[in-house]
């Protein structure tokens, strides 16, 4: 997957802070999505900076018909499917027909250095990811 520009959610548009600076709601309409160079995904960073060795939270929007190729990440990553059906596969052999569908509310754990591939088939999918940076995909053949 191509690199993304890091963009934070627009905090200025949040209304109704119940406790002032102690609580910061982020409404979906206030999120500024950024499309990757390949045109396969969009992402918005909600917390932290995924390019740095620190905690981060982001949302990724997979566009229909896009699957990643086998890759891994240096650190553990945790996901929740927000909308749509996310398709998951593991191993070095790319076989999108063998992927497993997971729907809204599903928690997915990607183990550090575990080779996998994933994406969207017939619909847009939004997932939320949290982990420790630096974020990035490493092609499986470089393991």
HELIX and SHEET records of a PDB file:
HELIX    1   1 UNK A   11  UNK A   13  5                                   3    
HELIX    2   2 UNK A   20  UNK A   22  5                                   3    
HELIX    3   3 UNK A   28  UNK A   30  5                                   3    
HELIX    4   4 UNK A   96  UNK A   98  5                                   3    
HELIX    5   5 UNK A  140  UNK A  142  5                                   3    
SHEET    1   A 6 UNK A  34  UNK A  35  0                                        
SHEET    2   A 6 UNK A  41  UNK A  47 -1                                        
SHEET    3   A 6 UNK A  55  UNK A  62 -1                                        
SHEET    4   A 6 UNK A 125  UNK A 132 -1                                        
SHEET    5   A 6 UNK A  77  UNK A  83 -1                                        
SHEET    6   A 6 UNK A 107  UNK A 110 -1                                        
SHEET    1   B 2 UNK A  71  UNK A  72  0                                        
SHEET    2   B 2 UNK A 138  UNK A 139 -1                                        
SHEET    1   C 3 UNK A 100  UNK A 102  0                                        
SHEET    2   C 3 UNK A  86  UNK A  90 -1                                        
SHEET    3   C 3 UNK A 116  UNK A 119 -1                                        
END                                                                             
